[in-house]
Amino acid sequence: MRLLLAILFVAAPAFAESEGERLHALFSREWEYAMRESPLWASTLGDRRYNDRWDDRGLAALERRRAHSAELLEELGRFDEAKLSPADRVNYRLFRHEYTESLERHGFRLHFLQIDQRGGPQSTDEYVDSLRYETVKDYEDWAARLEAFPAYLEQITEVLREGARTKVLHPRFVLERVPEQIRARILDEPEKSRFYEPFKRMPADWAPEVRERLAARGAAAVREGVVPAFKRFLEFFEKEYLPAASPEAGLRRLPRGLEAYAFLARSFTTTPMTPPQIHALGLSEVKRIRAEMETVKEASGFKGSLRDYMDHLRTDPRYFYNDPEALLAGYRAIAKRIDPEMTKLFGKLPRAPYGVVPIPAESAPHTTTAYYWEPAADGSRAGAYYVNLYKPETRPKWEMEALTVHEAVPGHHMQISLAQELGELPKFRRYGGYTAFVEGWGLYSESLGYEIGLYQDPASKFGQLAYEMWRAVRLVVDTGIHHYGWSREKVIDYFRENTPKTEIDIANETDRYVVMPGQALAYKVGQLKIKALREKAKAELGDKFDLRSFHDAVLSQGAVTLDVLEAVVDDWLSARKRISTP
């Protein structure tokens, strides 16, 4: 009997793997590849397998990844889409889209742009806050990472040197702000370094000799590796890299710059829109929002021009906090007020919590008003709404509500956390995404403040419009810089004329668009698509339209391209019509 069973087992034909199974096997394989190639990303997601290493950032690694993308696209071309389920056709198309764009992007050599005033190797110590330190191995891994830091910085230097040689680097006026940031990491006492911070937080109940060993190793890594590496990097930056930079901004000055910018416009918006079309859309939106601003100004009783009202909002002391702690408390109070209102807007809420935390002091003078950092995938770290407390006298109260709904809830925390919790989707979709969707949702969320009782006074209403205007202005000035050749001064003047943002914000935002070409185009394009889909649904469903159900549908597939979003909403709309038909 056993022999017969053995013969039957051997002779039985193996079940053929379906096209969908092959595709998901590829997704799993490529996710593992991505984690190995991006240890920093893996660490922030809670995957601790590679916590002792940095990403390989050298020229050879960049070429290896390019070749891998090309091979992967060939492999994807051998799949038969017709044999995939409808859900897997979406997975397939989004996955192929990512790698097609990655390969095209590489051709423009944009990977040489690895440092600017907003970030780069000089801000690597910010990863300290995104990792967890619970076991001895966690501390040993961090020490090993610090010991490997000099090699990591050498790899980046190699790429930057090639960028300087080929003239693919950011303009001098933004790069001139970087040496100060590098010097802030060159400290005589390693214990004062942010890289060393974890070693100050070791559990008190660990054996003294264990804590002493780990602390000594961490201090030695900072003193003998990290600090000398930054000294060498500073010398390279000031003597080789900075002198190679142009005084002018704009991708159009780089080799194939106009082509590169047109590619980035398509990539970030996930549409075929050209820079001139986006510029025209921006001008139209600026005109529309200015008219709404005039209405709010008149209702406020202010006597004077719109420009005068903007100057009033950006300079009157009543609209500002006097100290950083009061500003932080103000942000936290707004978040606490918003949180319980989410059940009015959504049927499904994320499990992951979030906190309101200060932007690190080292980065605050050079970065924007706020940003969001997603939770760890394994639940070990909550989401974080980072707020800028530098110079609180320049951070107006009237922008805080709009900013909070964008970065926290119902904005980024809601969308990103829900996406992470969509366990039926492949990991590349749960933890990846498209800027037009992510930031389009964030900007759309700002308008939802009216539906949960925010913007009760004219200044806050104007603040919401000011934030929408800010994103409309981006369409004009981003294309202005990179396609039409606008100067920094022209951008600042246009900003000042159309928004009440403070001078420090205008300068930082302008420099952000200089070093992040195309990214700022995604917000307004994405927002307008979501608004258009909502209006379409309301028109077709009438009094059967359910806002909570609509929002659940929009967020049901994670961050997708705008054409896929439209298909998702159309499917939801068809289903709602069937339900409501007697």
C-alpha positions in Angstrom: 0.0 0.0 0.0 2.8 2.4 0.9 4.6 1.6 -2.4 1.4 2.2 -4.4 0.9 5.6 -2.7 4.5 6.5 -3.4 4.1 5.6 -7.1 0.8 7.6 -7.3 2.5 10.6 -5.6 5.5 10.6 -8.0 3.3 10.0 -11.0 0.7 12.7 -10.2 1.2 15.8 -12.4 2.2 19.0 -10.6 -0.6 21.6 -10.5 0.2 24.3 -13.0 0.9 27.7 -11.4 -1.7 30.2 -12.5 -0.8 33.6 -14.0 -1.9 35.3 -10.8 0.2 33.1 -8.6 3.2 33.7 -10.8 2.6 37.4 -10.5 2.3 37.4 -6.8 5.4 35.3 -6.5 7.2 38.0 -8.5 5.8 40.7 -6.2 7.1 38.9 -3.1 10.5 38.3 -4.7 10.8 41.9 -5.7 9.7 43.1 -2.3 12.5 41.1 -0.7 14.9 42.6 -3.2 13.6 46.1 -2.4 14.2 45.5 1.4 17.7 44.3 0.8 18.5 47.2 -1.5 16.9 49.8 0.8 17.8 48.9 4.4 16.8 52.3 5.6 13.3 52.0 4.2 13.1 48.4 5.6 14.0 49.7 9.0 11.4 52.5 9.0 8.8 49.9 8.0 9.8 47.8 11.0 11.7 45.1 9.1 14.8 44.8 11.3 16.7 42.2 9.2 19.1 44.8 7.7 19.3 47.2 10.6 23.1 47.0 10.7 23.7 48.5 7.2 22.9 51.5 5.0 21.7 51.6 1.4 24.4 51.0 -1.2 24.5 54.5 -2.8 27.5 54.1 -5.1 27.6 54.4 -8.9 27.9 50.6 -9.3 24.8 50.0 -7.2 22.9 52.6 -9.2 23.8 50.8 -12.4 23.0 47.4 -10.9 19.5 48.6 -10.0 19.0 50.1 -13.5 19.9 46.7 -15.1 17.6 45.0 -12.6 14.7 47.2 -13.6 15.3 46.5 -17.3 15.4 42.8 -16.7 12.2 42.9 -14.6 10.3 44.8 -17.3 11.3 42.1 -19.8 10.0 39.5 -17.4 6.7 41.4 -16.9 6.3 41.5 -20.7 6.0 37.7 -20.7 2.8 37.8 -18.6 -0.6 37.3 -20.2 -2.8 40.1 -18.8 -5.9 38.4 -20.1 -5.3 35.5 -17.7 -5.2 37.7 -14.7 -8.2 38.6 -12.4 -9.4 42.2 -12.6 -7.7 43.0 -9.3 -4.4 41.5 -10.5 -4.6 43.5 -13.8 -4.6 46.6 -11.6 -1.7 45.3 -9.6 0.2 44.3 -12.8 -0.3 47.7 -14.4 0.7 49.7 -11.4 3.8 47.5 -10.8 4.9 47.8 -14.4 4.2 51.6 -14.3 6.6 52.0 -11.4 9.5 50.2 -13.0 8.9 51.8 -16.4 9.2 55.2 -14.8 12.2 54.2 -12.7 14.1 53.2 -15.8 13.1 56.4 -17.7 14.1 58.6 -14.7 17.5 56.9 -14.6 18.1 58.0 -18.1 17.9 61.7 -17.0 20.6 61.1 -14.3 18.3 62.7 -11.7 19.8 60.2 -9.2 22.9 62.5 -9.1 20.8 65.0 -7.1 21.4 63.4 -3.7 21.8 66.5 -1.6 20.2 69.9 -1.0 19.2 72.2 1.8 16.2 70.0 2.8 18.1 66.8 3.2 20.9 64.4 2.3 23.6 62.6 4.2 23.8 65.5 6.6 20.4 64.7 7.9 20.9 61.0 8.2 20.8 61.3 12.0 17.0 61.9 11.7 16.6 58.2 11.3 17.3 57.9 15.0 13.7 58.8 15.6 12.2 56.3 13.2 13.9 53.2 14.6 13.2 51.2 17.8 15.7 50.2 20.4 14.5 47.4 22.6 17.1 44.6 22.5 20.8 44.4 22.8 20.9 43.5 19.1 19.0 46.7 18.2 21.8 48.7 19.8 24.5 46.5 18.3 22.9 47.0 14.9 22.9 50.8 15.3 26.5 50.7 16.4 27.3 48.6 13.3 25.5 51.1 11.1 27.5 54.0 12.6 30.7 52.1 12.0 29.7 51.6 8.3 28.8 55.3 7.9 32.2 56.4 6.5 31.8 54.0 3.6 28.2 55.1 3.0 29.3 58.7 2.9 32.1 57.8 0.4 29.5 56.2 -1.9 27.4 59.4 -1.9 30.5 61.5 -2.5 31.3 59.3 -5.5 27.9 60.0 -7.0 28.0 63.7 -6.2 31.4 64.0 -7.8 30.0 62.5 -11.0 27.1 64.9 -10.7 29.4 67.8 -10.5 31.4 66.6 -13.5 28.3 66.2 -15.6 26.7 69.5 -14.3 23.7 67.6 -12.8 23.5 69.4 -9.4 21.3 72.0 -7.7 22.0 75.7 -7.9 24.6 77.4 -5.7 22.1 79.5 -3.7 20.4 76.5 -2.1 23.6 74.4 -1.7 25.3 77.3 0.2 23.0 76.4 3.1 24.3 72.9 3.4 27.8 73.4 4.9 26.2 74.9 8.1 24.2 71.7 8.4 27.2 69.5 7.9 29.2 71.4 10.5 26.3 70.8 13.0 27.2 67.1 12.9 30.9 67.7 13.5 31.2 67.6 17.3 34.1 67.2 19.7 32.1 65.2 22.1 30.4 62.2 20.6 27.8 62.1 23.4 26.4 65.4 22.1 25.8 63.9 18.6 22.2 62.9 17.7 23.7 59.7 16.3 24.6 58.8 19.9 21.1 59.5 21.3 19.9 55.9 21.5 22.8 54.9 23.8 21.4 57.4 26.3 18.1 55.5 26.4 19.3 52.0 27.2 17.1 50.1 29.7 18.2 50.8 33.3 17.7 47.1 34.2 20.3 45.9 31.8 23.6 44.7 33.3 26.0 47.7 33.7 28.7 46.0 31.7 26.4 45.5 28.8 25.3 49.2 28.8 28.9 50.3 29.2 30.1 48.1 26.3 27.4 49.4 23.9 27.8 53.0 25.0 31.6 52.8 24.4 31.1 51.2 21.0 28.6 53.9 20.0 30.8 56.7 21.2 33.8 55.3 19.4 31.8 54.9 16.2 30.8 58.5 16.3 34.2 59.9 17.3 36.4 57.7 15.0 34.0 57.2 12.1 31.1 59.5 11.7 32.8 62.8 12.7 35.9 62.3 10.6 33.7 61.2 7.6 31.7 64.4 7.9 35.0 66.4 8.0 36.1 64.9 4.8 32.7 65.4 3.3 32.6 69.0 4.2 36.0 69.6 2.5 34.8 67.9 -0.6 31.5 69.8 -0.6 33.2 73.2 -0.2 36.2 72.7 -2.4 34.8 70.6 -5.2 31.0 70.4 -5.2 29.8 73.9 -4.4 32.1 75.6 -6.9 30.7 73.4 -9.7 27.1 74.7 -9.0 25.4 77.2 -11.2 24.0 80.5 -9.9 20.8 79.8 -11.8 17.8 77.6 -10.9 15.7 75.3 -13.1 16.0 71.9 -14.7 16.0 73.5 -18.1 19.7 74.5 -17.5 20.7 70.8 -17.1 21.5 68.3 -20.0 18.1 67.2 -21.4 16.5 69.4 -18.7 13.3 70.3 -20.5 12.7 66.6 -21.3 13.4 65.6 -17.7 11.0 68.2 -16.4 8.2 67.1 -18.8 8.8 63.5 -17.6 8.6 64.6 -14.0 5.3 66.5 -14.7 3.8 63.4 -16.1 5.2 61.2 -13.4 4.1 63.3 -10.4 0.6 64.0 -11.7 0.1 60.6 -13.3 -1.4 62.4 -16.2 -0.2 63.3 -19.8 -0.4 67.0 -18.9 2.5 69.1 -20.3 4.2 71.9 -18.3 2.4 74.6 -20.4 -1.0 73.0 -19.7 -0.2 72.8 -16.0 1.0 76.4 -16.0 -2.3 77.5 -17.6 -4.3 75.5 -15.0 -2.4 77.2 -12.2 -3.1 80.7 -13.6 -6.8 79.8 -13.8 -7.0 78.4 -10.3 -5.1 81.5 -8.9 -7.7 83.7 -10.5 -10.6 81.7 -9.1 -9.3 81.5 -5.5 -8.4 85.2 -5.5 -12.1 86.0 -6.1 -13.0 83.8 -3.1 -10.4 85.5 -1.0 -11.9 88.9 -1.8 -15.3 87.7 -0.6 -13.8 86.5 2.8 -11.9 89.8 3.2 -15.1 91.8 2.6 -17.0 89.6 5.1 -14.2 90.2 7.7 -14.9 94.0 7.6 -11.3 94.8 6.7 -10.9 98.1 5.0 -8.2 97.9 2.3 -7.0 95.9 -0.6 -6.5 92.1 -0.7 -2.7 92.7 -0.6 -3.2 94.9 2.5 -5.3 92.1 4.2 -2.5 89.6 3.5 0.1 91.9 5.0 -2.2 92.3 8.0 -2.5 88.5 8.5 1.2 88.0 8.1 2.3 90.8 10.5 -0.3 91.3 13.2 1.0 89.8 16.5 -2.4 88.5 17.5 -2.1 85.8 14.9 1.1 84.3 16.3 2.4 82.5 19.4 5.3 83.9 21.3 7.1 80.7 22.2 7.6 77.2 20.7 5.9 75.3 23.4 2.7 77.3 23.1 2.8 76.7 19.3 3.2 73.0 19.9 0.3 73.0 22.4 -1.8 74.8 19.8 -1.2 72.2 17.2 -2.0 69.4 19.6 -5.2 71.1 20.7 -6.4 71.3 17.1 -5.6 67.6 16.5 -7.4 66.6 19.6 -10.5 68.6 18.5 -10.5 67.0 15.0 -10.0 63.3 16.0 -13.5 62.5 17.2 -15.1 64.1 14.1 -13.7 61.4 11.8 -16.7 59.2 12.1 -18.7 61.9 10.2 -16.5 61.5 7.2 -15.5 57.8 7.1 -17.1 54.4 7.7 -13.7 52.8 8.2 -10.9 54.3 10.4 -7.3 53.2 10.7 -6.1 51.2 13.8 -2.7 53.1 13.9 -2.5 56.2 16.1 -0.5 59.3 15.4 1.3 62.0 17.5 2.1 65.7 17.0 5.9 66.2 17.4 8.4 68.9 16.8 10.6 68.9 13.7 14.2 68.4 14.8 15.9 71.7 15.7 18.8 71.0 13.3 16.5 70.8 10.3 13.8 73.2 11.3 15.4 76.5 10.0 15.7 74.9 6.5 12.5 73.0 6.0 8.8 73.6 5.6 6.1 74.3 8.2 5.1 70.6 8.7 5.2 67.1 7.3 4.0 63.6 8.1 5.9 60.4 8.8 4.0 57.2 8.4 3.7 54.5 11.1 6.0 51.5 11.1 4.3 48.6 9.2 4.7 46.3 12.2 2.9 48.6 14.6 6.0 49.4 16.6 5.9 53.2 15.8 2.9 55.5 15.5 2.4 57.9 12.7 4.0 61.4 13.4 2.7 64.8 12.4 5.9 66.9 12.5 5.5 70.6 13.1 8.0 73.4 12.8 8.6 75.4 16.0 11.5 77.5 14.7 10.7 81.2 15.0 7.1 80.8 16.3 6.5 84.5 15.6 6.5 83.5 11.9 4.0 80.6 12.2 0.5 82.1 11.9 -2.4 80.6 13.8 -4.8 81.0 10.9 -2.9 78.3 8.9 -2.8 75.7 11.7 -6.3 74.1 11.1 -5.8 73.6 7.4 -2.3 72.3 8.0 -3.4 69.8 10.6 -6.3 68.3 8.5 -3.8 67.9 5.6 -0.9 66.3 7.5 -2.8 64.3 10.1 -6.5 63.5 9.9 -8.5 63.4 7.7 -5.4 63.8 5.5 -2.1 61.9 5.3 -2.5 59.8 8.5 -5.9 58.6 7.5 -4.9 57.7 3.9 -1.5 56.2 4.6 -2.5 54.2 7.7 -5.5 52.7 6.0 -3.4 51.8 3.0 -0.9 50.0 5.2 -3.8 48.0 6.7 -5.1 46.7 3.3 -3.7 43.2 3.9 -5.1 41.8 0.7 -3.0 44.1 -1.5 0.7 43.4 -2.4 3.2 45.2 -0.2 4.4 47.5 -2.9 0.9 49.0 -3.0 0.4 49.1 0.8 3.6 50.9 1.5 4.2 52.8 -1.8 2.1 55.2 -3.7 1.7 58.1 -6.1 2.1 61.7 -5.1 -0.9 62.9 -7.1 -3.1 60.6 -5.0 -1.3 61.1 -1.6 -1.0 64.9 -1.8 -4.2 65.3 -3.8 -6.0 63.6 -0.9 -4.2 65.8 1.6 -5.2 69.0 -0.2 -8.8 67.7 -0.7 -8.9 67.0 3.0 -8.3 70.6 3.8 -11.8 71.4 2.4 -13.3 68.8 4.7 -12.6 71.1 7.6 -15.8 72.9 6.9 -17.8 69.7 7.4 -16.4 69.1 10.8 -16.7 72.6 12.3 -13.4 74.2 11.5 -12.7 77.6 9.9 -15.2 79.4 12.1 -13.6 82.9 11.9 -12.7 84.9 8.8 -8.9 84.5 9.4 -9.1 80.7 9.5 -11.4 80.7 6.4 -8.9 82.9 4.7 -6.2 80.5 5.9 -7.9 77.6 4.2 -8.1 79.5 1.0 -4.5 80.7 1.4 -3.4 77.1 1.6 -5.4 76.2 -1.5 -3.9 79.3 -3.2 -0.5 78.2 -2.2 -0.9 74.9 -4.1 -2.3 76.8 -7.1 0.6 79.1 -7.1 2.9 76.1 -7.1 1.5 75.1 -10.5 2.6 78.5 -11.8 6.0 78.9 -10.1 7.2 75.3 -10.4 6.6 75.3 -14.2 7.9 78.9 -14.2 11.3 77.8 -12.6 11.9 74.6 -14.6 10.2 75.2 -17.9 10.1 78.9 -18.4 13.2 80.0 -16.6 11.8 82.2 -13.9 14.3 83.7 -11.4 14.1 83.1 -7.7 13.1 86.7 -7.2 10.3 86.5 -9.7 8.9 83.4 -7.9 9.1 85.1 -4.5 7.3 88.2 -5.9 4.5 86.1 -7.4 4.2 84.2 -4.1 4.0 87.4 -2.1 1.4 88.9 -4.4 -1.0 86.0 -4.2 -0.6 84.4 -0.7 -0.3 85.7 2.8 2.5 83.3 3.7 5.3 84.8 5.7 8.6 85.7 4.2 10.5 82.8 5.8 7.9 80.4 4.4 7.9 81.9 1.0 11.7 81.7 0.8 11.8 78.0 2.0 8.9 77.0 -0.3 10.6 78.7 -3.3 13.8 76.8 -2.6 11.9 73.6 -2.1 10.5 73.9 -5.7 13.9 74.6 -7.0 15.3 71.3 -5.6 12.1 69.1 -6.0 11.1 69.8 -9.6 7.6 68.5 -10.4 6.6 67.2 -7.0 4.6 70.3 -6.2 2.4 69.9 -9.3 0.8 66.8 -7.9 -1.3 68.4 -5.1 -3.7 70.5 -7.1 -4.0 68.1 -10.0 -4.9 65.3 -7.6 -7.3 67.4 -5.5 -9.2 68.6 -8.6 -9.6 65.0 -9.7 -11.0 63.9 -6.4 -13.3 66.9 -6.3 -14.5 66.2 -9.8 -15.2 62.5 -9.0 -17.2 63.6 -5.9 -19.3 66.0 -7.9 -19.9 63.3 -10.5 -21.1 60.9 -7.8 -23.4 63.5 -6.2 -24.9 64.4 -9.6 -25.6 60.7 -10.5 -26.7 59.5 -7.0 -28.6 62.6 -5.9 -30.0 62.2 -2.3 -28.6 58.7 -2.3 -25.0 60.1 -2.2 -23.2 59.0 1.0 -20.0 61.0 1.8 -18.7 58.4 4.2 -19.1 55.7 1.6 -17.5 57.8 -1.1 -14.4 58.5 1.0 -14.1 54.8 1.9 -14.2 54.0 -1.8 -11.5 56.6 -2.6 -9.2 55.1 0.0 -10.1 51.5 -0.5 -7.2 50.7 -2.9 -4.4 52.6 -1.3 -2.6 55.3 -3.3 -3.1 54.7 -7.0 -2.7 56.6 -10.3 -5.5 59.0 -11.1 -6.8 56.9 -14.0 -7.1 53.9 -11.7 -8.8 56.1 -9.0 -11.4 57.1 -11.5 -12.1 53.4 -12.4 -12.3 52.5 -8.7 -14.9 55.3 -8.1 -16.8 54.3 -11.2 -17.1 50.8 -10.0 -18.3 52.0 -6.6 -20.8 54.3 -8.3 -22.2 51.4 -10.4 -22.6 49.3 -7.2 -24.4 52.1 -5.4 -26.8 52.6 -8.3 -27.6 48.9 -8.2 -28.3 49.1 -4.5 -30.5 52.1 -4.8 -32.5 50.7 -7.8 -35.8 49.1 -6.7 
